[in-house]
Amino acid sequence: MGGKLRHGDPGVRLIEAGEGSLGYFDRVPAAFNPNDGWRVAPYYHLFGSDEMSQRSHVIQQRMPEAYVMVNPADAATLGVNAGSLVEFNCAGQTLRLPVRLSETLTQGQVGLPLGLPGIPPILVGAKVDNLREAAR
């Protein structure tokens, strides 16, 4: 401001804001709508989410046990608490996992630690059916 730059000319500006800009953000998808059922949201972990690191005994000691993450409001609707066991069907598999709660997870989504043993990465975005508290 107020004069020439101290360290010389910075060059030519290649991208200018204006009316003729490219439409990079024309197709913004609609926000997630939980009305069509539960959907799997991926939860990745530093230790154990990929199949190669799971083979290391050191990594195995730091891997979490498999779980299902739900929003506290969804947990209240289901009548479950943190640590309760839930059972559900997803992509032809029946999973029975303990519950963890997360305020950051959107209602209608089920967070799964994809890649951990028993939870294949292919489940990302899959529909979850028959989510309920597991019989003891």
C-alpha positions as a printed NumPy array, in Angstrom:
array([[  0.   ,   0.   ,   0.   ],
       [  1.188,   3.442,  -0.768],
       [  3.967,   2.586,  -3.192],
       [  6.019,  -0.029,  -4.943],
       [  6.75 ,  -3.406,  -3.395],
       [ 10.036,  -3.629,  -1.534],
       [ 11.233,  -6.894,  -3.019],
       [ 10.28 ,  -6.346,  -6.638],
       [  7.418,  -7.058,  -8.99 ],
       [  5.373, -10.135,  -7.894],
       [  4.44 , -11.012, -11.481],
       [  1.201, -11.132, -13.428],
       [ -2.059, -12.15 , -11.793],
       [ -3.412, -15.163, -13.692],
       [ -6.817, -15.606, -12.067],
       [ -9.15 , -12.681, -11.596],
       [-12.543, -12.752,  -9.903],
       [-15.356, -11.682, -12.147],
       [-18.508, -12.498, -14.059],
       [-16.796, -14.827, -16.517],
       [-15.438, -17.219, -13.885],
       [-15.691, -20.975, -14.299],
       [-18.582, -22.805, -12.663],
       [-16.625, -25.005, -10.279],
       [-19.328, -24.973,  -7.629],
       [-22.514, -25.043,  -9.696],
       [-23.611, -28.532,  -8.654],
       [-23.674, -28.509,  -4.864],
       [-25.419, -31.662,  -3.599],
       [-28.325, -31.407,  -1.202],
       [-27.635, -31.83 ,   2.502],
       [-27.898, -35.333,   3.946],
       [-31.526, -36.312,   4.492],
       [-32.019, -39.056,   7.097],
       [-35.59 , -39.762,   5.939],
       [-34.551, -42.586,   3.605],
       [-33.022, -44.683,   6.414],
       [-29.717, -45.117,   8.197],
       [-26.48 , -44.762,   6.188],
       [-22.907, -45.747,   7.06 ],
       [-20.46 , -42.898,   7.62 ],
       [-16.776, -43.917,   7.693],
       [-14.701, -43.559,  10.846],
       [-11.02 , -44.124,  10.173],
       [ -8.341, -44.698,  12.793],
       [ -4.641, -44.005,  12.688],
       [ -3.934, -47.528,  13.893],
       [ -5.605, -50.409,  12.098],
       [ -7.922, -48.937,   9.488],
       [ -5.826, -50.278,   6.623],
       [ -5.277, -53.97 ,   6.062],
       [ -1.481, -53.916,   5.958],
       [ -0.913, -52.16 ,   9.293],
       [ -3.28 , -54.641,  10.986],
       [ -0.683, -57.373,  10.505],
       [  1.799, -55.665,  12.829],
       [  1.68 , -56.821,  16.458],
       [  2.581, -53.311,  17.626],
       [ -0.338, -51.793,  15.688],
       [ -2.696, -54.533,  16.884],
       [ -2.048, -53.429,  20.476],
       [ -3.232, -49.913,  19.613],
       [ -6.223, -50.77 ,  17.441],
       [ -9.653, -50.063,  18.939],
       [-12.268, -52.775,  19.165],
       [-15.016, -52.542,  16.55 ],
       [-17.954, -50.298,  17.505],
       [-20.872, -48.386,  16.041],
       [-21.081, -44.602,  16.473],
       [-24.479, -42.888,  16.66 ],
       [-25.755, -39.423,  17.423],
       [-27.04 , -39.051,  21.035],
       [-30.513, -38.092,  19.756],
       [-30.633, -41.27 ,  17.661],
       [-29.43 , -43.289,  20.659],
       [-32.274, -41.851,  22.744],
       [-34.765, -42.778,  20.012],
       [-33.386, -46.329,  19.935],
       [-33.305, -46.517,  23.739],
       [-29.58 , -47.323,  23.941],
       [-26.677, -45.824,  25.878],
       [-22.929, -45.747,  25.333],
       [-21.634, -49.29 ,  25.738],
       [-24.966, -50.961,  24.889],
       [-24.894, -53.639,  22.209],
       [-26.825, -53.016,  19.006],
       [-27.487, -55.325,  16.114],
       [-28.152, -54.371,  12.489],
       [-27.991, -55.618,   8.929],
       [-25.795, -53.963,   6.326],
       [-24.903, -55.223,   2.839],
       [-25.943, -58.778,   3.655],
       [-24.036, -58.91 ,   6.955],
       [-25.426, -58.903,  10.468],
       [-23.227, -56.885,  12.811],
       [-23.442, -56.816,  16.606],
       [-21.358, -54.004,  18.085],
       [-21.115, -51.786,  21.187],
       [-22.417, -48.213,  20.901],
       [-20.348, -45.043,  21.104],
       [-21.93 , -41.589,  20.989],
       [-20.84 , -38.572,  18.951],
       [-22.417, -35.117,  18.826],
       [-20.633, -34.46 ,  15.523],
       [-22.293, -37.346,  13.687],
       [-25.431, -36.29 ,  11.808],
       [-28.709, -37.877,  12.829],
       [-29.568, -40.781,  10.542],
       [-25.94 , -41.782,  10.075],
       [-24.174, -44.75 ,  11.632],
       [-20.425, -44.368,  12.066],
       [-18.398, -47.531,  11.519],
       [-14.606, -47.894,  11.854],
       [-14.172, -49.166,   8.313],
       [-11.207, -51.412,   7.723],
       [-11.087, -52.869,  11.221],
       [-11.439, -56.667,  11.329],
       [-15.018, -57.643,  10.521],
       [-15.952, -54.238,   9.065],
       [-15.021, -54.084,   5.365],
       [-14.347, -50.694,   3.72 ],
       [-16.97 , -51.461,   1.06 ],
       [-19.692, -50.563,   3.599],
       [-19.109, -46.818,   3.158],
       [-22.444, -45.185,   2.351],
       [-24.327, -48.497,   2.585],
       [-27.876, -48.594,   3.91 ],
       [-28.355, -49.956,   7.431],
       [-31.479, -51.993,   8.137],
       [-33.115, -53.148,  11.342],
       [-30.929, -51.147,  13.76 ],
       [-31.992, -52.204,  17.255],
       [-30.701, -53.037,  20.706],
       [-29.264, -56.548,  20.703],
       [-30.98 , -59.227,  22.745],
       [-28.833, -60.374,  25.623]])
